[in-house]
Amino acid sequence: MIDILFYFFAGLAVISSATILLTKNVLYAACALVVTFLSVAALYVLAGAEFLAITQIMIYVGGIVVLLIFGVMLTNKLKGKALVTSSHNPVIGVLVAVILFAGLYYTMDAIDFATVQTATPANNINTLGIGLMTNYILPFEVAAIVLLLGLIGASTIASNKTLDKDK
Amino acid sequence: MSIENFYILSAFLFCIGFAISATKKNAIVVLMGIELMLNAANINFVAASTFDKGIAGQYFALFVIVVAATEVAVALAIVIKLYKHFNTVDLDKINHLKG
């Protein structure tokens, strides 16, 4: 049963991410990105990472994609026709990606996965919460500073004000 | 559902994201490709954390999500500034530094 679910959501992720690559419409790409992120969240659940799945849905689907669509809205003169984007060197780009995938697949084929034991902890969220407040407290606080810096930096860059010396 | 299926899916999503950010002309679609690549790395982390009692991979994935959120906010601010300056987000037309 879990296998079927895995292949279903993996196939969904593959199809929707290929849609982003193949479509020319920017908003279709954003919608396909939502589907990709949601199916990746489902895969997190199947891998036993429920907290990350919820985080993925809240931050990626609820935050990042909305922000990207805002970006599309603010950087185009909407004239009632579809927003299209073309590709630059599509053959070479896809060829390099295929070569990269072949290399990664070849390398992963060499790994002996049978020796690795699968042992998912019973209470995932509990472990995650305790870990974030003990062993991983420094990266946790640094993440807070990074978010604050990102907030200030983004609003400074996008603001209309110019620096005093420019006047 | 073995661990290598997760790895292969992650490699595939990474390559798709790479192809998107390498070929597309619109700056925002390039950002979408970068998000896809970060997500592929996260799948790898989560898959690796399934055979780890300390689930270190999930902490990494969490911090990657934080950095991705910050990155996309700053990148979109830069894209909006570029649009104000060049009046386009077509990366082929944004080709001079001091203008």
Boltz contact constraints between the chains, C-beta under 6 A:
constraints:
  - contact:
      token1: [A, 2]
      token2: [B, 1]
      max_distance: 6.0
  - contact:
      token1: [A, 3]
      token2: [B, 1]
      max_distance: 6.0
  - contact:
      token1: [A, 6]
      token2: [B, 1]
      max_distance: 6.0
  - contact:
      token1: [A, 10]
      token2: [B, 9]
      max_distance: 6.0
  - contact:
      token1: [A, 17]
      token2: [B, 13]
      max_distance: 6.0
  - contact:
      token1: [A, 17]
      token2: [B, 16]
      max_distance: 6.0
  - contact:
      token1: [A, 20]
      token2: [B, 20]
      max_distance: 6.0
  - contact:
      token1: [A, 21]
      token2: [B, 16]
      max_distance: 6.0
  - contact:
      token1: [A, 21]
      token2: [B, 19]
      max_distance: 6.0
  - contact:
      token1: [A, 21]
      token2: [B, 20]
      max_distance: 6.0
  - contact:
      token1: [A, 26]
      token2: [B, 26]
      max_distance: 6.0
  - contact:
      token1: [A, 29]
      token2: [B, 29]
      max_distance: 6.0
  - contact:
      token1: [A, 33]
      token2: [B, 32]
      max_distance: 6.0
  - contact:
      token1: [A, 40]
      token2: [B, 39]
      max_distance: 6.0
  - contact:
      token1: [A, 44]
      token2: [B, 46]
      max_distance: 6.0
  - contact:
      token1: [A, 47]
      token2: [B, 46]
      max_distance: 6.0
  - contact:
      token1: [A, 47]
      token2: [B, 47]
      max_distance: 6.0
  - contact:
      token1: [A, 47]
      token2: [B, 50]
      max_distance: 6.0
  - contact:
      token1: [A, 48]
      token2: [B, 50]
      max_distance: 6.0
  - contact:
      token1: [A, 49]
      token2: [B, 46]
      max_distance: 6.0
  - contact:
      token1: [A, 49]
      token2: [B, 58]
      max_distance: 6.0
  - contact:
      token1: [A, 52]
      token2: [B, 58]
      max_distance: 6.0
  - contact:
      token1: [A, 52]
      token2: [B, 61]
      max_distance: 6.0
  - contact:
      token1: [A, 55]
      token2: [B, 65]
      max_distance: 6.0
  - contact:
      token1: [A, 59]
      token2: [B, 65]
      max_distance: 6.0
  - contact:
      token1: [A, 59]
      token2: [B, 69]
      max_distance: 6.0
  - contact:
      token1: [A, 64]
      token2: [B, 72]
      max_distance: 6.0
  - contact:
      token1: [A, 67]
      token2: [B, 72]
      max_distance: 6.0
  - contact:
      token1: [A, 67]
      token2: [B, 76]
      max_distance: 6.0
  - contact:
      token1: [A, 68]
      token2: [B, 28]
      max_distance: 6.0
  - contact:
      token1: [A, 71]
      token2: [B, 28]
      max_distance: 6.0
  - contact:
      token1: [A, 71]
      token2: [B, 76]
      max_distance: 6.0
  - contact:
      token1: [A, 71]
      token2: [B, 79]
      max_distance: 6.0
  - contact:
      token1: [A, 72]
      token2: [B, 28]
      max_distance: 6.0
  - contact:
      token1: [A, 74]
      token2: [B, 80]
      max_distance: 6.0
  - contact:
      token1: [A, 75]
      token2: [B, 83]
      max_distance: 6.0
  - contact:
      token1: [A, 75]
      token2: [B, 89]
      max_distance: 6.0
  - contact:
      token1: [A, 85]
      token2: [B, 24]
      max_distance: 6.0
  - contact:
      token1: [A, 85]
      token2: [B, 25]
      max_distance: 6.0
  - contact:
      token1: [A, 85]
      token2: [B, 26]
      max_distance: 6.0
  - contact:
      token1: [A, 85]
      token2: [B, 29]
      max_distance: 6.0
  - contact:
      token1: [A, 86]
      token2: [B, 25]
      max_distance: 6.0
  - contact:
      token1: [A, 87]
      token2: [B, 23]
      max_distance: 6.0
  - contact:
      token1: [A, 88]
      token2: [B, 23]
      max_distance: 6.0
  - contact:
      token1: [A, 88]
      token2: [B, 25]
      max_distance: 6.0
  - contact:
      token1: [A, 90]
      token2: [B, 23]
      max_distance: 6.0
  - contact:
      token1: [A, 93]
      token2: [B, 19]
      max_distance: 6.0
  - contact:
      token1: [A, 93]
      token2: [B, 22]
      max_distance: 6.0
  - contact:
      token1: [A, 93]
      token2: [B, 23]
      max_distance: 6.0
  - contact:
      token1: [A, 94]
      token2: [B, 19]
      max_distance: 6.0
  - contact:
      token1: [A, 97]
      token2: [B, 15]
      max_distance: 6.0
  - contact:
      token1: [A, 97]
      token2: [B, 18]
      max_distance: 6.0
  - contact:
      token1: [A, 97]
      token2: [B, 19]
      max_distance: 6.0
  - contact:
      token1: [A, 100]
      token2: [B, 15]
      max_distance: 6.0
  - contact:
      token1: [A, 101]
      token2: [B, 11]
      max_distance: 6.0
  - contact:
      token1: [A, 101]
      token2: [B, 15]
      max_distance: 6.0
  - contact:
      token1: [A, 104]
      token2: [B, 11]
      max_distance: 6.0
  - contact:
      token1: [A, 108]
      token2: [B, 7]
      max_distance: 6.0
  - contact:
      token1: [A, 113]
      token2: [B, 3]
      max_distance: 6.0
  - contact:
      token1: [A, 113]
      token2: [B, 4]
      max_distance: 6.0
  - contact:
      token1: [A, 116]
      token2: [B, 51]
      max_distance: 6.0
  - contact:
      token1: [A, 117]
      token2: [B, 51]
      max_distance: 6.0
  - contact:
      token1: [A, 118]
      token2: [B, 50]
      max_distance: 6.0
  - contact:
      token1: [A, 118]
      token2: [B, 51]
      max_distance: 6.0
  - contact:
      token1: [A, 119]
      token2: [B, 51]
      max_distance: 6.0
  - contact:
      token1: [A, 120]
      token2: [B, 50]
      max_distance: 6.0
  - contact:
      token1: [A, 121]
      token2: [B, 53]
      max_distance: 6.0
  - contact:
      token1: [A, 127]
      token2: [B, 55]
      max_distance: 6.0
  - contact:
      token1: [A, 136]
      token2: [B, 59]
      max_distance: 6.0
  - contact:
      token1: [A, 139]
      token2: [B, 63]
      max_distance: 6.0
  - contact:
      token1: [A, 143]
      token2: [B, 63]
      max_distance: 6.0
  - contact:
      token1: [A, 143]
      token2: [B, 66]
      max_distance: 6.0
  - contact:
      token1: [A, 146]
      token2: [B, 70]
      max_distance: 6.0
  - contact:
      token1: [A, 147]
      token2: [B, 70]
      max_distance: 6.0
  - contact:
      token1: [A, 150]
      token2: [B, 70]
      max_distance: 6.0
  - contact:
      token1: [A, 150]
      token2: [B, 73]
      max_distance: 6.0
  - contact:
      token1: [A, 150]
      token2: [B, 74]
      max_distance: 6.0
  - contact:
      token1: [A, 153]
      token2: [B, 74]
      max_distance: 6.0
  - contact:
      token1: [A, 154]
      token2: [B, 73]
      max_distance: 6.0
  - contact:
      token1: [A, 154]
      token2: [B, 74]
      max_distance: 6.0
  - contact:
      token1: [A, 154]
      token2: [B, 77]
      max_distance: 6.0
  - contact:
      token1: [A, 157]
      token2: [B, 77]
      max_distance: 6.0
  - contact:
      token1: [A, 157]
      token2: [B, 78]
      max_distance: 6.0
  - contact:
      token1: [A, 157]
      token2: [B, 81]
      max_distance: 6.0
  - contact:
      token1: [A, 158]
      token2: [B, 77]
      max_distance: 6.0
  - contact:
      token1: [A, 158]
      token2: [B, 80]
      max_distance: 6.0
